[in-house]
């Protein structure tokens, strides 16, 4: 994740607007996890302010949040956290029962590298759950998110975008992808 987004996460303004949307969406992403989260050790990649961290924790998971921006991690008080690049996670193979990446892989220039790294740190039989907006998605929530990002100097080209939509289409919802790690 790029540190430049951190300016958009100024506590009260974020909590009063976008956080309310992201918390709901993160709950939907967490609900797609095919492994039992109760007691599971879960890594939230690109955690930002911790929407997905809170969502999996609400399902009983123990969590570690990872984001490239220390300011974003501090803004959300996600609990155990590490400043880390999603394409070079500082964990050994198979450490986590599950990895969630809610609306973070689309910020990477090469999302496939981030997904491969998420799979590397997931134990065999665990799950990687990721969600992003498709390039052609016309849902109003995407438009709101893009307006907030644009207000802080970001646009689709600046954020990376272009990731192929590998998930099943859910009209009017984000497209979560959940895979068990072999």
C-alpha positions, 0 to 999 in steps of 0.5 A: 500500500502506498503511504500517500493514502494516509492523509485520507485517514484523519480519524473523525472525518474517516470514521464519519464517512468512508469507515462506515462503508468499509466496515460493512464491506469488510464484514462481507469479505470476512463472511466469505472465509471458508475456514472457521475463524474462531481462534484462527490466526489471521493476517490482514494484508493492507490493513489500513485502519483495520476494517477487515481486522475488526471484522475477522476479530468479531468472528473470534480470530486472533489478528495481525495487521500489516500495512506499508503506512504506519500512519494508517495502522495508528489511525485504526488501532488494529492491535498487533501490527507490522509495517510491511510491503504486501509483496514481501511479508516478514513472516515464514511460510504457513504461519497464518490460518487465513489471510484477508486482503480487503480492497488492498490488492488493487493498490499494488502495481502487481496484485499477483505478487501480493496474492502469491505472498499471501498464499506463502504465509498461509498454512496448508488447508488455510484460506486467502480471502481477497476483495477488490473493485473490478475496473468496470464496476459501476456500483455507487460505493465504488464511486464514493470511494474514488471521490474520497481518493481523488480528494486526496490526490489519487485516481485509478491510474495512481492507485495501480488498478487494472487487476483482473477480476478473478471473483464471482460477480455479486451484483451491487457488491464487492467481488470477494475471492476465497481460496483454500491454500493447498 
